[in-house]
Amino acid sequence: MRLVFAHDHIFYKCNEQFFSTGGLSKEMIERYSNVFEEVVIVSRQKEIEKVSDKLTIASTGRVTFVNVPDFKSIKGYYKILEAKKIVNEVIRNSDVVIARLPSSIGDIAVASALKYNKPYLIEVVACPWDAYWNHSIKGKILAPFMFFSMKKRVLRSRYTVYVTNEFLQSRYPTKGLSTNCSNVALAEVNEDLLARRIKKIESRNATAKVIIGTIAAVNVKYKGQKYIIEALSKLKKQGITNFEYHLVGAGNQRYLEKIAIKYDVSNQVKFIGVMPHNEIFDWLDTIDLYAQPSRQEGLPRALIEAMSRGLPSFGAKTAGIPELLDNKFVFSNTKNNIKEICGIIKSLDEKVMIEQAIRNYNEALNYNKDIIEKRRNEFFIKFKNVLN
């Protein structure tokens, strides 16, 4: 059986091999090739001459990659007809479709599946309302259209996979069959990690620096790092200066640097840059708190990974974030959020940090790879059998 997987993800091509920034690595793609005999991925591509250590291999057996021209920019919008032609041709010659939404290529794929009467499954991985509303003025204009378009597509989908347990299901309900499967699947979760975290908390000097960390692109405003920076400034005015904010992520950091300068906390904000995923866990073990201040998310992988290391964590009341955290460590997306962040940070004494370390570690156990992959495989097989 031939599956078409459609998404806007950008794959990097070098010497006939494909690589990813991590969102669709070889391991993740094999979730599909383990069930379907042939997989065709329709997405965007970029040619590169050299593979950097920031990329992970995506190529794997029985999987081919088809390039769709980038039509999402104003300059490239004229390419949309070519993009539709490519997607239509691939889907016409395939058996079933999985479209990851929100994405423009995913939208085309769903329309094409309906056109050629091909069974399709939708993966709901984020909320377009949050993404567009928190992007720009233009985004606020587009948000209602994108919201209702996604709502309509998911409602009529016969098979739907959500990455959250509740949030996306309530905002984008379906009349068909559905399951919840986070894109996060933790392979290494053991009690030694929790024991080391508790020891780190207990041995910390009361006057030592407290390192807060976030993993997210630093050039995407809705990732929300600016709110943590503003909170550091408010704490500084209260005479509390023993906090540092370390940011891991790709992109131009100039915007956040200006924010740090504006609020007079440049010496408390450190930009780490891109970090290979195999180094992320070691870095998480070096920090003291993890923050997920995003205004747009699905179910954040980085937060779950931080929790699996026993990290006390806090985050915004966005999408699936409140499903993961203790309610006392969730701040609002209102004008009071800076005050709330400061309150959360100041509440984290040794006792509370240990309580949260244990609580977060136990919550992360729900994202055990074997449990999630079993549930996903069973749902994919049910979808695959629609043609039998």
C-alpha positions in Angstrom: 0.0 0.0 0.0 1.3 3.4 -1.0 0.9 6.2 1.5 1.3 9.9 0.8 2.4 12.0 3.8 1.9 15.8 3.3 3.3 18.7 5.3 5.1 22.0 4.9 8.3 20.7 6.5 11.5 21.6 4.8 13.9 18.7 4.1 17.5 19.4 3.1 18.9 17.4 0.2 22.6 16.5 -0.1 24.0 13.8 -2.4 20.6 12.2 -2.9 20.1 11.9 0.9 17.6 13.9 2.9 18.0 15.6 6.2 15.8 17.4 8.7 16.2 19.9 11.5 14.6 17.2 13.7 10.9 17.6 13.3 10.7 14.7 10.8 13.8 12.6 11.4 14.4 9.1 10.2 13.0 7.7 13.4 9.8 9.7 13.1 9.3 8.9 9.4 9.6 5.2 10.2 6.4 5.5 12.2 4.8 5.5 8.8 7.1 3.1 6.9 6.7 0.5 9.6 3.0 0.3 8.8 2.8 1.2 5.1 4.8 -0.7 2.4 5.7 2.5 0.5 5.7 6.1 1.7 5.9 9.2 -0.4 6.6 12.5 1.4 5.4 15.6 -0.3 7.0 18.7 1.2 9.4 21.6 0.6 13.1 20.9 -0.1 16.4 22.8 -0.1 19.6 21.7 -1.8 22.7 21.9 0.3 26.4 21.2 -0.4 27.4 20.1 3.1 25.5 18.5 6.0 25.9 20.4 9.3 25.7 18.8 12.7 22.4 20.7 13.2 20.7 18.3 10.8 19.6 14.7 11.4 19.2 12.0 8.7 15.6 11.6 7.3 16.2 9.2 4.5 15.2 5.6 5.2 14.0 2.5 3.3 10.9 2.5 1.2 10.5 6.3 1.6 10.8 8.8 -1.3 10.7 12.5 -1.1 8.8 14.8 -3.6 9.6 18.5 -3.8 6.7 21.0 -3.7 7.7 24.5 -4.7 7.5 27.1 -1.9 4.3 29.1 -2.6 3.8 30.5 0.8 5.6 33.8 0.3 4.2 36.7 -1.7 6.9 36.4 -4.3 6.3 32.6 -4.7 2.5 32.6 -4.6 2.3 32.2 -8.4 3.8 28.7 -7.8 0.6 27.4 -6.1 -0.8 25.9 -9.4 2.4 24.0 -9.9 2.3 22.8 -6.3 -1.3 21.6 -6.6 -0.4 19.8 -9.9 2.4 17.9 -8.1 0.4 17.0 -5.1 -2.6 15.9 -7.2 -0.4 13.7 -9.4 1.2 11.9 -6.4 -2.1 11.4 -4.6 -3.9 10.2 -7.8 -1.3 7.4 -8.0 -1.4 6.4 -4.3 -3.7 4.5 -2.0 -4.1 6.6 1.2 -3.1 10.0 2.5 -1.9 11.4 5.8 -2.0 15.2 6.0 -0.3 17.0 8.9 -2.2 20.2 9.8 -2.0 23.1 10.0 0.0 23.3 6.8 -0.6 24.6 3.3 0.6 21.5 1.6 -1.5 19.4 4.0 -4.6 21.5 3.0 -3.9 20.8 -0.7 -3.4 17.1 0.0 -6.8 16.8 1.8 -8.6 18.6 -1.1 -6.8 16.2 -3.5 -7.8 13.1 -1.5 -11.4 14.2 -1.6 -11.1 14.9 -5.4 -9.7 11.4 -6.1 -11.8 9.6 -3.4 -8.7 8.5 -1.5 -9.0 7.7 2.3 -7.2 10.2 4.3 -6.1 10.8 7.9 -5.4 14.2 9.5 -2.7 14.7 12.1 -3.6 17.8 14.2 -0.4 19.1 15.6 -1.0 22.8 16.4 -3.6 25.6 16.4 -3.6 28.0 13.4 -5.6 30.5 15.4 -2.9 30.9 18.0 -0.2 30.8 15.3 -1.7 33.6 13.2 -3.2 35.7 15.9 0.1 36.0 17.7 2.2 36.5 14.6 1.4 40.0 13.3 -1.4 42.4 12.3 -1.7 40.6 9.0 -1.9 37.4 11.0 -4.8 38.6 13.1 -6.7 39.3 9.8 -6.0 35.8 8.6 -6.6 34.0 11.9 -10.4 33.6 11.6 -10.1 32.2 8.1 -7.4 29.7 9.0 -9.3 28.7 12.1 -12.6 27.9 10.4 -10.8 26.2 7.4 -9.0 23.8 9.8 -12.2 23.3 11.9 -14.1 22.3 8.8 -11.4 19.9 7.5 -11.0 18.1 10.9 -14.7 17.9 11.5 -15.3 15.9 8.4 -12.2 13.7 8.8 -12.9 10.0 9.3 -9.5 9.4 11.0 -7.8 12.0 13.2 -4.7 11.9 15.4 -4.3 14.7 17.9 -1.0 15.5 19.7 -2.8 16.8 22.8 -5.0 15.0 25.2 -7.8 17.7 25.3 -7.0 21.1 23.9 -6.9 20.5 20.1 -9.8 18.0 20.4 -12.0 20.7 22.0 -11.0 23.4 19.5 -11.0 21.2 16.4 -13.4 18.3 17.1 -14.0 15.5 14.6 -17.1 13.4 13.8 -14.8 10.5 12.9 -12.5 8.1 14.8 -9.7 9.7 16.7 -6.8 9.1 19.1 -4.3 11.1 21.0 -0.6 10.4 20.3 2.0 13.0 21.2 4.8 13.5 18.7 7.1 13.1 21.7 8.2 9.6 22.5 10.8 9.3 25.3 13.1 6.4 25.1 15.2 7.1 28.2 13.3 7.7 31.4 14.8 6.2 34.6 14.7 6.9 38.3 18.5 7.7 38.4 17.7 10.9 36.5 15.2 12.0 39.2 17.6 11.1 42.0 20.4 13.2 40.4 17.9 16.1 40.0 16.9 16.0 43.6 20.5 15.8 44.7 21.3 18.9 42.5 18.4 20.8 44.1 19.4 19.9 47.6 23.1 20.8 47.1 22.4 24.2 45.5 23.8 27.1 47.4 21.0 29.5 48.4 22.9 32.5 46.8 23.9 30.7 43.6 22.7 31.6 40.2 19.4 30.0 39.1 19.5 29.1 35.4 16.2 29.2 33.6 16.2 27.6 30.1 14.0 27.5 27.0 14.4 25.6 23.8 12.7 27.4 20.9 13.5 29.4 17.8 14.8 32.8 18.9 13.4 34.7 15.8 9.8 33.6 16.2 8.0 36.2 18.4 5.1 33.9 19.5 7.6 31.6 21.2 7.4 34.1 24.1 10.9 34.3 25.4 10.5 38.1 25.7 8.1 37.5 28.7 10.7 35.7 30.7 13.2 38.6 29.9 10.6 41.2 31.0 10.1 39.2 34.2 13.8 39.2 35.0 13.7 43.0 34.7 10.8 43.2 37.1 12.7 41.0 39.6 15.8 43.1 39.2 13.8 46.2 40.3 12.9 44.2 43.4 16.6 43.5 44.0 16.5 39.9 42.8 19.3 39.4 40.3 20.4 35.8 40.8 18.5 34.5 37.8 19.9 33.8 34.3 18.0 33.0 31.2 19.6 30.6 28.7 18.1 30.3 25.2 18.7 27.3 23.0 17.4 27.7 19.4 18.0 28.7 15.8 17.3 32.0 14.2 18.4 35.6 14.3 18.6 36.6 18.0 18.7 40.4 17.4 15.0 41.0 18.4 15.5 39.3 21.8 18.8 41.1 22.3 17.0 44.4 21.9 14.4 43.3 24.4 17.1 42.4 26.9 18.9 45.8 26.4 15.6 47.7 26.7 14.8 46.0 30.0 18.4 46.3 31.3 19.1 42.6 31.7 21.5 41.8 28.9 24.0 40.3 31.4 21.3 37.9 32.5 20.4 36.6 29.1 22.6 34.1 27.3 22.1 32.9 23.7 23.3 29.3 23.3 22.4 28.9 19.7 21.4 25.7 17.9 22.2 22.5 19.8 22.1 18.9 18.2 19.3 17.0 19.8 21.6 14.3 21.2 23.2 17.1 23.3 19.9 18.5 24.6 19.4 16.2 27.5 22.9 16.8 28.9 22.2 20.6 28.7 18.8 20.2 30.5 20.7 18.5 33.3 22.8 21.6 33.8 19.9 24.1 34.2 17.6 24.6 37.2 14.2 25.6 35.8 12.6 25.1 32.4 10.2 27.7 30.9 7.8 27.2 28.0 6.3 30.7 27.4 4.9 30.1 23.9 1.7 31.7 22.6 1.3 29.0 20.0 2.0 25.3 20.5 0.7 21.8 20.1 2.2 19.7 22.8 5.7 20.9 23.3 8.4 18.3 22.9 11.0 20.3 24.7 8.8 20.7 27.8 8.2 17.0 28.1 11.8 16.3 27.6 12.7 18.8 30.4 10.1 17.2 32.7 11.6 13.7 32.0 14.9 15.0 33.6 13.0 16.0 36.7 13.2 19.7 35.9 10.8 22.1 37.8 9.0 23.8 34.9 6.5 26.5 34.2 4.7 27.7 31.1 2.0 29.7 29.4 -1.7 28.8 29.3 -1.4 27.8 25.7 -2.6 24.7 23.8 -1.4 21.5 25.5 1.0 23.2 28.0 -1.5 23.2 30.9 -2.1 19.5 30.3 1.5 18.8 31.3 2.1 21.2 34.3 0.8 21.7 37.8 -1.8 24.5 37.5 0.1 26.7 39.9 3.0 26.9 37.4 0.9 28.0 34.4 0.7 31.7 33.7 -1.9 33.5 31.6 -1.6 35.1 28.2 -2.8 38.4 29.5 -1.3 41.7 30.6 -0.8 40.2 34.0 1.6 37.5 32.7 4.8 39.2 33.8 3.6 39.6 37.4 2.5 35.9 37.3 5.8 34.7 36.0 7.6 36.6 38.8 5.3 35.0 41.3 6.0 31.5 40.0 9.8 32.1 40.0 9.8 33.5 43.6 7.7 30.6 44.9 10.3 28.0 43.9 12.1 27.2 47.1 13.9 24.0 47.7 10.8 22.1 49.0 8.7 23.2 46.0 11.4 22.5 43.5 11.7 18.9 44.8 8.0 18.4 44.7 7.8 19.7 41.2 10.8 17.6 40.1 9.0 14.4 41.3 5.7 15.5 39.9 7.1 16.4 36.5 9.1 13.2 36.2 6.1 11.1 36.9 4.0 13.0 34.4 6.7 12.5 31.7 6.4 8.7 32.2 3.1 9.0 30.3 5.1 9.7 27.2 7.0 6.4 27.2 7.9 5.6 23.6 6.5 2.0 23.7 3.1 3.1 25.0 2.6 6.0 22.5 4.0 4.1 19.5 1.7 1.1 20.2 -1.3 3.3 20.3 -0.3 5.1 17.1 0.5 1.9 15.2 -2.9 0.4 16.1 -4.7 3.5 14.8 -2.6 3.5 11.6 -3.4 -0.1 11.0 -7.1 0.6 11.5 -6.8 3.4 9.0 -4.9 1.2 6.6 -7.6 -1.5 6.8 -10.2 0.9 5.4 -9.3 -0.4 1.9 -9.6 -4.1 2.9 
